[in-house]
Amino acid sequence: MMCKRRCDTRESYSVSFSSGATPPSAQSCLNVNIWVILMWPKLPQRTYLQDWFRSRCFRMGVWAPPRRLLELAGQSLLQNEALAVAALEELPVELFPPLFTAAFAGRHTHAVKAMVQAWPFACLPLGALMKDHEPHLETFQAALDGLDLLLAEEVRPRRWKLQVLDLRRNAHQDFWTLWCGFKASVCSLLEPEPAQPMQKARRVEAQAGLKPARAPVEVLVALCLKEDTLDETLSYLLKKAKQRRSLLHLRCQKLRIFTIPVQSIRRILKLVQLDSIQDLEVNCTWKLATLGRFLPHLGRMGNLRRLLLSRVRLLPHTAPAREAHCVRQLTAQFLNLPHLQELSLDSISFLEGRLHQVLRCLKTPLETLCISNCLISESDLTYLSQCPSVSLLKDLGLSGVNLTSLSLEPLQVLIERTSATLQDLDLDECGIMDSQFSALLPSLSRCSQLTTFRFCGNPISMSVLESLLQHTVGLSKLSLVLYPAPLESYEDVRGTLHPGLLAQLHARLRQLLRTSGRASTVWFSSNTCPHCGDEIFYGIWPILCPCYMPA
C-alpha cells in the first residue's frame, strides 16, 4: 500500500490513499482518520505512515494517539450509529473511553447499549461520567439494557471483560481523563484481549463441549433513600436487579436512609448484598417498634464499620416489657457486627439507663463514639468509663448530653483511659459548670494526640478558660479549640452578649497564647445569639450575627 500525508498547521490528520488501498466496505463511508486507527495493526511494516504514527502516537511504549485525533474519531463514528456499532469488533481499546463519553453525553442510546456489551475493561465507572454529564434517563436505561442483554447471553463476546459497573459518582474520577495511558495505573486497564474473532471463539467452545461460565456482574452504588417515591434511574436499576438477581449483584458501600416507609426500605434491601454495606446512616423519625422491623437487615450487614442511628423515639404509653424487648432486639444485632468502628447515637429516647446494654454487645474496640442529644444517667456514664470497647477511642462526642447534675469523675476517668489515642473531643452544649470543667483539666492535659476540642455552650468563666490554656500548653498537636464566650462577656442573665467585652477577653486569651509560644494555634469562641439563634464566632476578627451588626 502506498500513501502520502497531508498535514497543515491546524493539525489535521487527513491521509490520501493511492489505488489498491481501499478501506473495508463496512467502513467505506467513515472518515479516513477512523480507518487509519482501526487498521493500524494491519498496516505493512516500515511504511512512511506507520513511522509517522509511531513518532506521534506512542508514549513510553504505550499506544497514545493525539487527543484531537481521538476526538475526531469519536465524532466521526457517532455520525452513523449503525456503523459505529459495526466497528466495535475492530475498535482499538484506546478508543472505547472517548467514544463512550461522546455517546453518553450525546444521548446515542444504540451506541451506548452496544458499547456496554463490548466493554473491554474490568470496570465501567459510569457514575463518574454521570457526575460530569447529567444523565438522560433513556441513555442510562440504554446502558443497563446493554448489561442486561450481555447477562442474557449464553456465550459472551470475546472482548468482554466487564465485572463491575460502578455507579458511584465519586469513584474512579481519573479514569475518563487518563484513558490515554500516560499513568501506569491506567495502563493496566488498557490491555486488549487477544485478537481472536468472536464467531471463531464460539465455535471452539462449542466443539469442546464447554458451557461458558456466567459470572455475576457487580453494580456498585451509594444509596440515599428519601421520600416515598424513588427517582426514575434508581427505580430502573432496582427493576433490573430484581429481574437478574442471580447475575446482577447490587453492592452498596454507603447507605443513607431518611424519611421513607420502612416497608419500602425492606423491599429495596432485599435486592442489595447486605454484606457490602460498610457505612449506614438511619435518619428517620421512627418509633422503637418501627426500628425493630428494620433490625433483621442490620444484623446481616456483617462488614459494617460505621453506624449512625438518629431520632428513635419511645411512645409515652409503651409497655415496659415491650420496650425492653425492642432494646434487646437492637443490642443483639451488634453481636453480628464484628467490624464496627464508629457508632453515633443521636436523639435516642430510650438510651437513659440502658447504655450498658448497647455497649456490652460490641465485639471490637470502637474508634469513634458519639452520643448526642440524649439523656443518660450517672450509671451510664460510669459504665462508659469502664467499658472495654472504648479504651482506644480516637473521637469522643457527648454534644447535647446534659451533664450539669452528674458527677464528672467517670468522664475524667474515661479521658484518662483514652489519653494516648484521643484526637477529637466534643463537649458542646453539655451544661458543664466551672467546678466540673476544672476537674477535667488534669486528664485533658495528658491527651497527647488531641487535635480538636469543642466545648461551646457551657457556662464557663474567664478564669477557667485561662486555666485551660495553662493545662493544654504542652499539647503540641492541638490546633483547633472552639470555646464558649466567657460568662464575663454577657450584659445580663438573658444571655445578651457585649461585643466590646468579648473582644477584650479574646485579646487577653490570644496574648496568653503568644506568651506560651502557641500563637499559631487557632482558637475560636462561639455562642448562640438569644435573639435570632445564630452562632457568633470570634477568631482573629469577630464574625457576628446580624443582631450585633451596625444598622
VOGU-3710 file (C-alpha; in Angstrom, 3 decimals, decimal comma):
1> mmckrrcdtr> 0,000/0,000/0,000  1,322/3,425/-0,958  0,225/6,504/0,899  1,227/10,110/1,412  0,494/12,554/4,222  -1,124/15,967/4,121  -0,882/17,833/7,422  -1,439/21,546/7,937  -0,696/23,813/10,903  -4,097/23,134/12,434
11> esysvsfssg> -3,064/19,522/12,993  -5,495/17,880/10,589  -4,776/14,203/10,187  -6,154/13,580/6,693  -4,497/10,876/4,603  -4,949/10,190/0,885  -4,549/6,676/-0,492  -3,408/5,592/-3,916  -5,151/2,901/-5,882  -5,035/-0,537/-4,349
21> atppsaqscl> -5,620/0,693/-0,786  -9,337/0,637/-0,189  -10,911/0,653/3,289  -13,225/-2,275/4,067  -16,785/-1,910/2,837  -18,230/-1,934/6,361  -16,452/1,340/6,993  -16,374/2,746/3,464  -18,176/5,959/4,404  -16,224/6,589/7,580
31> nvniwvilmw> -13,697/9,364/7,802  -10,208/8,234/6,787  -8,949/9,207/10,252  -11,057/6,433/11,734  -9,989/3,950/9,110  -6,315/4,577/9,869  -6,835/3,960/13,578  -8,936/0,863/13,004  -6,464/-0,575/10,503  -3,320/0,382/12,424
41> pklpqrtylq> -2,467/-3,194/13,476  -2,774/-4,308/9,811  -0,591/-1,634/8,191  2,542/-3,010/6,453  5,795/-2,651/8,306  8,218/0,215/7,544  5,698/2,407/5,718  6,102/6,147/5,943  2,643/6,417/7,516  3,464/3,900/10,205
51> dwfrsrcfrm> 6,749/5,585/11,039  4,965/8,908/11,318  2,228/7,482/13,548  4,793/5,753/15,707  6,631/9,020/16,289  3,413/10,920/17,002  1,247/8,370/18,725  3,440/6,333/21,084  4,487/7,421/24,553  6,875/5,196/26,508
61> gvwapprrll> 5,777/2,125/24,546  2,066/2,786/25,090  -0,309/3,432/22,186  -1,398/7,052/22,747  -2,884/8,791/19,697  -3,129/12,584/19,909  -6,217/13,666/21,812  -7,505/15,747/18,892  -7,344/12,711/16,614  -9,335/10,642/19,100
71> elagqsllqn> -11,950/13,362/19,424  -12,329/13,494/15,638  -12,536/9,718/15,557  -15,353/9,630/18,103  -17,301/12,370/16,392  -16,980/10,694/13,002  -18,023/7,283/14,272  -21,120/8,584/16,041  -22,376/10,353/12,931  -23,713/6,949/11,954
81> ealavaalee> -24,579/4,818/14,987  -25,070/1,684/12,918  -21,547/1,928/11,549  -20,199/2,751/14,982  -21,760/-0,420/16,381  -20,380/-2,430/13,441  -16,895/-1,024/14,087  -16,784/-2,085/17,759  -15,417/-5,524/16,921  -12,209/-3,999/15,499
91> lpvelfpplf> -12,160/-0,796/17,546  -8,840/-0,291/19,402  -9,218/-0,356/23,151  -7,914/3,202/23,370  -10,966/4,489/21,541  -13,564/2,974/23,860  -13,459/5,568/26,705  -13,579/8,698/24,495  -16,172/7,151/22,209  -18,332/6,058/25,145
101> taafagrhth> -18,050/9,535/26,680  -19,216/11,121/23,445  -22,009/8,608/23,024  -23,265/9,045/26,580  -23,097/12,838/26,511  -24,715/12,938/23,067  -27,509/10,520/24,070  -26,632/7,958/21,391  -28,583/5,177/23,065  -27,855/2,424/20,497
111> avkamvqawp> -24,119/3,054/20,665  -24,176/3,151/24,479  -26,046/-0,157/24,659  -23,643/-1,846/22,216  -20,509/-0,469/23,884  -21,569/-1,785/27,295  -21,844/-5,248/25,756  -18,383/-4,935/24,165  -16,683/-3,060/27,040  -13,059/-4,292/27,137
121> faclplgalm> -12,192/-3,236/30,716  -12,945/-4,913/34,023  -14,782/-1,851/35,355  -17,145/0,646/33,728  -17,123/3,740/36,001  -20,401/5,134/34,743  -21,076/7,104/37,940  -18,045/9,363/37,427  -19,278/10,071/33,891  -22,773/10,831/35,185
131> kdhephletf> -21,271/13,380/37,561  -19,901/15,411/34,647  -22,795/14,749/32,257  -26,209/14,862/33,903  -27,679/11,548/32,809  -30,599/11,385/30,417  -32,990/8,700/31,636  -33,147/6,911/28,296  -29,342/6,924/27,973  -28,941/5,485/31,473
141> qaaldgldll> -31,570/2,868/30,676  -29,690/2,008/27,476  -26,530/1,312/29,494  -28,442/-1,019/31,827  -30,195/-2,638/28,873  -26,806/-3,363/27,316  -25,700/-5,016/30,536  -28,979/-6,939/30,680  -28,500/-8,278/27,143  -24,943/-9,241/27,994
151> laeevrprrw> -26,068/-11,196/31,049  -28,715/-12,980/28,990  -26,176/-14,387/26,521  -25,070/-17,963/26,988  -21,706/-17,126/25,406  -20,405/-13,656/25,986  -18,426/-11,553/23,475  -14,736/-12,344/23,065  -13,593/-8,929/24,259  -15,926/-8,802/27,194
161> klqvldlrrn> -14,123/-8,141/30,469  -16,771/-6,263/32,419  -17,021/-7,396/36,017  -18,078/-4,192/37,771  -20,480/-1,405/36,808  -19,622/1,425/39,184  -22,432/3,980/39,588  -20,790/5,888/42,451  -20,167/9,461/41,377  -17,026/9,972/43,471
171> ahqdfwtlwc> -15,179/6,835/42,389  -12,632/6,450/39,566  -12,555/10,189/38,932  -9,425/9,964/36,783  -10,470/7,106/34,501  -12,128/9,203/31,834  -9,324/11,776/31,710  -6,368/9,369/31,870  -7,554/6,782/29,361  -4,627/7,556/27,049
181> gfkasvcsll> -2,350/5,513/29,317  0,007/8,252/30,473  -0,064/6,825/34,005  0,927/3,309/34,913  -2,250/2,807/36,961  -4,319/3,337/33,841  -2,084/1,346/31,510  -3,081/-1,868/33,273  -6,703/-1,172/32,407  -5,962/-0,816/28,719
191> epepaqpmqk> -4,831/-4,326/27,867  -6,880/-5,670/24,951  -7,960/-9,254/24,683  -6,131/-11,487/22,156  -7,498/-10,781/18,693  -9,476/-13,978/18,238  -12,653/-13,406/16,191  -15,856/-13,729/18,193  -17,516/-16,353/15,997  -14,343/-18,471/15,940
201> arrveaqagl> -14,153/-18,370/19,742  -17,748/-19,522/19,984  -17,091/-22,387/17,543  -14,049/-23,520/19,538  -16,079/-23,535/22,759  -18,950/-25,379/21,096  -16,628/-28,034/19,610  -15,029/-28,566/23,001  -18,446/-29,047/24,580  -17,783/-26,309/27,084
211> kparapvevl> -20,549/-24,162/28,511  -19,119/-20,717/29,258  -19,363/-19,690/32,884  -21,780/-16,839/33,527  -20,166/-14,979/36,390  -22,320/-12,276/38,010  -21,633/-8,615/37,393  -21,389/-6,343/40,433  -23,123/-2,955/40,381  -21,652/-0,539/42,927
221> valclkedtl> -23,959/2,205/44,175  -24,223/4,723/47,011  -27,876/4,692/48,022  -29,725/7,624/49,556  -33,326/6,654/50,279  -35,697/9,504/50,986  -39,334/10,297/50,335  -41,814/7,652/49,304  -41,152/7,964/45,562  -37,771/6,861/44,219
231> detlsyllkk> -36,165/8,661/41,297  -36,558/7,015/37,905  -32,921/5,956/37,499  -32,884/4,111/40,832  -36,265/2,527/40,095  -34,985/1,213/36,766  -31,809/-0,134/38,379  -33,832/-1,956/41,038  -36,073/-3,399/38,349  -33,067/-4,854/36,510
241> akqrrsllhl> -31,560/-6,139/39,752  -34,802/-7,957/40,519  -35,003/-9,478/37,031  -31,378/-10,677/37,049  -30,964/-11,331/40,757  -28,547/-14,239/40,306  -26,386/-12,459/37,720  -26,600/-8,826/38,813  -25,343/-8,217/42,336  -26,193/-4,815/43,782
251> rcqklrifti> -23,472/-3,732/46,204  -23,718/-0,580/48,296  -20,817/0,630/50,420  -22,677/3,641/51,854  -26,407/3,647/52,612  -28,301/6,667/53,905  -31,945/6,368/54,910  -34,168/9,362/55,506  -37,947/9,751/55,611  -39,215/6,685/53,779
261> pvqsirrilk> -41,690/3,976/54,869  -39,952/1,014/56,422  -41,770/-1,400/54,097  -40,196/0,370/51,099  -36,786/0,110/52,727  -37,230/-3,611/53,258  -38,235/-4,166/49,614  -35,112/-2,375/48,408  -32,740/-4,077/50,821  -33,885/-7,481/49,589
271> lvqldsiqdl> -32,106/-6,622/46,322  -28,868/-5,398/47,945  -25,933/-7,537/49,022  -26,137/-6,503/52,672  -22,626/-7,678/53,489  -21,317/-4,967/51,142  -22,630/-2,115/53,326  -19,877/-0,504/55,396  -21,405/2,887/56,225  -25,034/3,189/57,376
281> evnctwklat> -26,959/6,311/58,381  -30,548/5,996/59,577  -32,084/9,467/59,932  -35,736/8,565/60,302  -38,183/9,666/62,973  -39,072/6,124/63,952  -40,845/4,630/66,890  -38,887/1,961/68,699  -41,230/-0,707/67,326  -40,630/0,536/63,761
291> lgrflphlgr> -36,904/0,268/64,312  -37,496/-3,328/65,353  -38,840/-4,143/61,871  -35,618/-2,847/60,324  -33,211/-4,597/62,687  -33,073/-8,031/60,958  -31,492/-6,291/57,959  -28,972/-4,531/60,222  -27,873/-7,867/61,641  -26,930/-9,086/58,145
301> mgnlrrllls> -24,547/-6,186/57,488  -21,553/-8,146/58,708  -18,948/-5,748/57,270  -20,469/-2,583/58,730  -17,834/-0,160/60,012  -19,867/2,965/60,713  -23,397/3,249/62,096  -25,363/6,425/62,739  -28,774/5,945/64,341  -30,836/9,099/64,774
311> rvrllphtap> -34,232/10,161/66,139  -35,710/6,970/67,523  -38,491/7,839/69,947  -40,296/5,925/72,623  -44,059/6,402/72,823  -45,268/7,553/76,275  -47,531/4,579/76,909  -45,238/1,806/75,688  -45,407/-1,188/77,998  -42,105/-1,741/79,859
321> areahcvrql> -41,912/-5,350/78,685  -42,357/-4,303/75,048  -39,760/-1,570/75,440  -37,242/-3,963/76,991  -37,841/-6,493/74,184  -37,159/-3,897/71,471  -33,976/-2,725/73,163  -32,728/-6,318/73,476  -33,548/-6,828/69,813  -31,389/-3,823/68,890
331> taqflnlphl> -28,417/-4,681/71,066  -28,449/-8,307/69,884  -27,708/-7,115/66,342  -24,408/-5,618/67,497  -23,169/-9,139/68,082  -23,343/-9,618/64,306  -21,230/-6,526/63,552  -17,659/-7,630/64,280  -16,066/-4,821/62,246  -17,964/-1,871/63,715
341> qelsldsisf> -15,552/1,002/64,442  -17,745/4,112/64,547  -21,017/4,371/66,457  -23,151/7,527/66,582  -26,403/7,699/68,544  -28,412/10,903/68,157  -31,721/11,743/69,854  -32,345/8,189/71,048  -35,072/8,442/73,668  -34,639/5,005/75,244
351> legrlhqvlr> -30,914/5,247/75,976  -31,089/6,516/79,560  -30,197/3,710/81,961  -29,517/1,296/79,058  -26,169/2,399/77,669  -24,536/-0,672/79,155  -26,881/-2,926/77,140  -25,736/-1,272/73,916  -22,004/-1,154/74,567  -21,513/-4,573/76,126
361> clktpletlc> -22,598/-6,268/72,882  -19,830/-4,665/70,840  -17,271/-7,238/69,764  -14,357/-4,945/68,880  -12,951/-1,667/70,257  -14,521/1,476/68,812  -12,544/4,316/67,250  -15,446/6,769/67,345  -18,309/7,067/69,819  -20,741/9,959/69,536
371> isnclisesd> -23,769/10,247/71,816  -25,649/13,456/71,111  -28,916/14,985/72,300  -29,669/12,040/74,551  -30,463/11,643/78,237  -28,014/9,476/80,145  -27,763/8,620/83,820  -24,789/8,652/86,138  -24,680/4,863/85,970  -24,470/5,147/82,165
381> ltylsqcpsv> -21,507/7,489/82,475  -19,853/5,171/84,995  -20,223/2,171/82,692  -18,917/4,208/79,768  -15,722/4,970/81,682  -15,130/1,255/82,312  -16,310/-0,237/79,014  -13,590/-2,304/77,240  -14,865/-1,205/73,819  -13,912/2,457/74,324
391> sllkdlglsg> -10,354/2,118/75,568  -8,874/3,003/72,147  -11,182/5,857/71,182  -9,925/8,486/68,731  -13,132/10,534/68,666  -15,463/11,040/71,637  -18,570/13,179/71,353  -21,170/13,951/74,017  -22,694/17,009/72,357  -26,092/17,979/73,731
401> vnltslslep> -25,908/15,488/76,620  -26,847/17,334/79,813  -24,143/16,703/82,412  -24,980/19,562/84,811  -26,348/17,382/87,598  -23,925/14,476/87,144  -20,568/13,810/88,705  -17,929/14,072/86,007  -15,450/11,820/87,763  -16,350/8,937/85,361
411> lqvliertsa> -15,751/11,254/82,386  -12,426/12,207/83,899  -11,539/8,511/84,136  -12,608/7,955/80,517  -10,463/10,832/79,220  -7,548/9,470/81,231  -8,016/5,966/79,758  -8,091/7,257/76,180  -5,397/9,921/76,572  -2,932/8,031/74,349
421> tlqdldldec> -5,321/7,811/71,389  -7,945/10,573/71,731  -7,806/13,076/68,845  -11,204/14,770/68,848  -13,275/15,633/71,933  -16,712/17,265/71,639  -18,438/18,506/74,800  -20,664/21,144/73,187  -23,890/22,133/74,972  -23,356/19,814/77,937
431> gimdsqfsal> -24,142/22,386/80,646  -20,752/21,840/82,279  -20,053/24,289/85,120  -16,748/25,806/86,247  -16,134/23,321/89,048  -16,906/20,331/86,829  -14,704/21,537/83,996  -11,787/22,296/86,326  -11,841/18,677/87,467  -11,378/17,525/83,847
441> lpslsrcsql> -8,324/19,652/83,132  -5,598/17,340/84,575  -6,838/14,437/82,442  -7,225/16,683/79,412  -3,607/17,820/79,735  -2,445/14,211/79,173  -4,180/13,785/75,788  -1,002/13,909/73,717  -2,770/13,166/70,399  -5,575/15,699/70,804
451> ttfrfcgnpi> -6,036/17,935/67,753  -9,577/19,317/68,206  -11,528/20,230/71,333  -15,048/21,686/71,266  -16,980/22,769/74,360  -19,228/25,624/73,226  -22,474/26,364/75,024  -21,138/25,700/78,520  -21,266/28,421/81,246  -17,511/28,852/81,787
461> smsvlesllq> -15,759/31,808/83,372  -12,658/33,599/82,103  -10,500/32,246/84,938  -11,293/28,655/83,946  -10,512/29,399/80,290  -7,132/30,760/81,372  -6,595/27,578/83,374  -7,434/25,561/80,249  -4,705/27,361/78,332  -2,186/26,575/81,047
471> htvglsklsl> -3,114/22,879/81,135  -3,049/22,407/77,356  0,114/24,357/76,558  2,056/21,095/76,244  -0,323/19,545/73,698  1,693/20,118/70,536  -0,913/18,658/68,172  -3,840/20,709/69,461  -4,733/23,047/66,595  -8,399/23,919/66,995
481> vlypaplesy> -10,380/24,790/70,100  -13,965/26,030/69,944  -14,724/27,539/73,329  -17,714/29,436/74,724  -17,786/33,151/75,241  -16,822/33,548/78,930  -19,549/34,489/81,408  -17,964/37,910/81,901  -18,757/38,873/78,294  -22,542/38,942/78,840
491> edvrgtlhpg> -24,511/42,025/79,770  -27,356/40,305/81,613  -28,744/36,949/82,709  -30,747/36,662/79,468  -27,515/35,976/77,601  -27,127/39,277/75,760  -23,552/39,376/74,524  -21,445/42,534/74,861  -19,160/42,556/71,773  -16,731/45,002/73,321
501> llaqlharlr> -16,198/42,875/76,435  -15,844/39,758/74,300  -13,190/41,446/72,167  -11,203/42,431/75,271  -11,366/38,960/76,797  -10,499/37,332/73,493  -7,473/39,599/73,087  -6,353/38,593/76,560  -6,576/34,904/75,685  -4,598/35,419/72,481
511> qllrtsgras> -1,915/37,273/74,439  -1,651/34,296/76,776  -1,239/32,041/73,753  1,553/34,174/72,360  3,275/34,233/75,741  3,124/30,438/75,937  4,536/30,072/72,425  1,262/28,834/70,945  0,343/31,892/68,891  -0,169/29,732/65,807
521> tvwfssntcp> -2,951/27,754/67,482  -6,338/28,656/66,036  -8,805/29,443/68,807  -12,414/30,465/68,164  -15,176/31,471/70,506  -18,749/30,588/69,727  -22,072/31,242/71,319  -25,716/31,411/70,335  -27,485/34,721/69,938  -30,544/34,814/72,263
531> hcgdeifygi> -32,450/36,895/69,704  -32,025/35,018/66,414  -30,358/31,743/67,416  -27,366/32,204/65,091  -23,899/31,354/66,314  -21,325/34,056/66,926  -17,725/33,219/66,044  -14,659/35,120/67,108  -11,266/34,283/65,672  -8,736/36,965/64,886
541> wpilcpcymp> -11,729/39,095/63,880  -15,342/38,760/65,071  -17,979/37,097/62,885  -21,178/38,395/64,452  -24,823/37,666/63,719  -26,973/40,464/62,156  -28,316/41,435/65,609  -24,894/42,845/66,525  -24,099/44,446/63,180  -24,366/48,241/62,954
551> a> -27,502/49,462/61,192
//
